[in-house]
Amino acid sequence: MSITPRTKRQNLVAGRRVPASLVYEEIDGVPYYYKGYRSVLTHKKTAEEIMGASALQSAIVSLLIHILYKYLPFDDYLIATNEPGLHIKTGSNLSNDIAVFEQSSLAFPLDERYFSTPPKVVIEVDVKIDLPADVSETEYIHRKTEKMLNFGVQKVIWILSKTQKILVAVQGERWIITDWNDNVEVLPGCSFELGSLLRSKKVI
C-alpha cells in the first residue's frame, strides 16, 4: 500500500476542517496536529511558520547527525532526518526527527512512500504536536515510544529541551531518564554527551 507523506483523512476540529497537511502523525487512527495549527485555521499564521523547528531543536538535530555519521560505519547505516515517516500499520503513521536504519534492512531504491522497516534507533527532539486536552505530554511520549518499540525499533531516545532531560527506552529493558550532561550510547562505539556538545558550539 502506498503511504504518502501525510494522511488523506478528512479531519474536523470544533466543526472546522483541518487540512491533511497540518497532521504531524497518526496513532491508532487518531490524528495529531502540528503545534499551533489553530493559528493556521484562523489565518494568524501560515503552515510554514508552525512546521519549522526552533533554533535550539535544529542545532541539536544537526550536531547529532554529525556525531552519528562520524562514529557509525557509513556503509552499514542510513541516517534519515527531516521528519522521515514511519508506517507501522494502517492508521499509525509516525514522524521521527532522526531514524537510524541498518543499510541491509532496507529495500532499494527508496521511493516516496513512508519507511515500513523499523529503524535500529530513533532520536526525537521535543514534542511537536498540539496535544488533546485529555492527553499529557508524558502519555504521548510513552504511547509513541511503545508503538515504535513494539514495531521493532531497538532503542528510542527522547531529548527534551525545556527540562534538559533525556529518556532512553530500549526493547526489553527498564526505561532510563537522565540529563544532558550524561553520556548516552546510541549504538556500540557511538555515544554523545549533549550538554558538552552544545556548549562546544556555544549553543547553550
N, C-alpha and C positions, 0 to 999 in steps of 0.2 A: 504494500500500500504506500502510495506517495504521501509524504508528510511535508507540507510546505512550511516556511519559516514562522507562520503564525496560524493559529486555529481559525477556521472559517465559520465558527458558530455565530449565530446572532445572539448578542448579549444585551440584556436590559438591566439597567440600574435606576431605581426610582422612576420607572416608566420611560427612561431615556435610553435610546440605543447606543451602545458603546462599540465603536469601530473595532474590528478584529486586530488592527494594528496597535491598539493600546493594551492588548493582552500580553503580559510578560510570559506567563506559562499557565499550564492547566494540570491540575492534580485530581484524579478520580472524577473527571468531568466537570470540576469546579474551576472557572477561570479566575486568575489572579492578575490584577491590572497594575501597570506601572504606577509608582508613587506620583501623585499629582495629576492623575488622569482626569479628575473632576474639573481641574482648571482648563483642560483642553476642551471638555464638553461645554464649558461656559465661555469659551473663546478668550480666556485670560492669558493662556499660554499656547504655544504650538506643541505638537507632538515631539518635535526635535528637542525642545527645551527640557522636557521631563525625562527623555530617554538617555541623555548624556550622563556619564559618571562624574562625580566630583573630582577635583584636582587630586585630593588625597587618595581616593579609590583608584584613579588612573595610575598614579605613581606606584601604588602597592602592586597592582597587576603587572605593570611594566617591569619593575625590579624583580618580581618573582619569575617572570618569563625569562629574564636574563640569567637568573640562578639556575633554572631548570635546564636551559639549553647549555649552560656552562658545565654542568655536572652529570647530566644524563646522556648516555650514548646517542648521538644524533641518528644513527641508522636503526636504533631499536625503538624509538618513541616518536610519536607525533603529538605535538602540544597545540591544542586548539584553544583559541580565545575569541573575543568579540561576540560573546553570548552564543556559543555553539549550542544548538538544540539537541536534546536527547529524547528520543522516542522510546518510552518504556512500554506502553501499551495504548490501546485506543482510549482516549480521554485523559492520558497522562503524558504530557509533553513538557519537559523541563528545559530551563535555560541555565547555563553554567558560566562562570567567569573564566575559569581555566579548567580544561579537561585534558588529562594526560593519558593517551592511548598507547598500548603496545602496537607497534607498527604491524606485527604479524597477525593481529586480531582483526584488522580492517580489510574490507574488500575494495580494491582499487580498480579503476579510478573512482574518486569521490564524485558525488553529484549534488543536486540542490535539495535533496531530502535531508531530514534530521539524521544524526548518528543513531543507529539502532543497536550498536555494540557497546557494552558497558566500558567506560574508561577504567584504567587502573586506579587513578586518583582524580578527585575533583577538588578544586580550591574555589571557595566562594568568598567574596568580599562584601559584607553587609547585606541587609535585606532591601531589595529594590522594588518591592510591591506595596500597594496600598492595602493594608490588612483589613479584613472584615472585622466588624465590631466584636464578634464572638470568637476571634482567633488572636491569640497573643503572638508576639514575635518568637518567643521560645517554642510555642506549639508549632508554628510554621517551620522553624528551623529543624525541629525534631522530625516532623512529618516528612519534609523533603529529604532529610538525611536518611531516614529509614527506607523511603522509596528507592533511593539510589543504592543503598547497601543491599536491599533485597533483590534489586535488579542485577547485582553482580559487581558494582563498584567496590573496590577493596578498601579504600580509605577516602574519607571526606573531611576536608579541613575548612572550617569557617573562621574568617578573620573579621572581627567586629571593631570598627574604628571608634565608636563612641565610648566604649568601655575598655578599649585596648586589651581585649581578651581573644583567645584562640580556642576553638573547640576542635578536638581531633577525635573522629569516630572511625574505628577500624572494625571490619567484619569479625564478629565473634568475640570481641574484646570489650572491656569497660571503656566508656567514653571518658575523655580527659578534657578538662578546661584548664588552660594555663594563660600566661600573659605574653605580651610582645617581647619580653626580654629573655624568654626561654628558647632553647634550641628545639626546633620542630623538624622531624625527619619526614621527608616526602616519600622517598624510596631509598633503599640502601645506597650509600655514597652521595646522597643529595639531601641536604637539610638547609634550613635558614634560621637566622635569629632576626626577626623582623625589626625590633627596635633598633638594633645596631645598624641594620641595613638602611633603614630610613634616615637615621642620624648621619650616616656616612654621606648621604646625598643632601643633607640639610632639609629634608622633607618635614621632619619634626624637630 
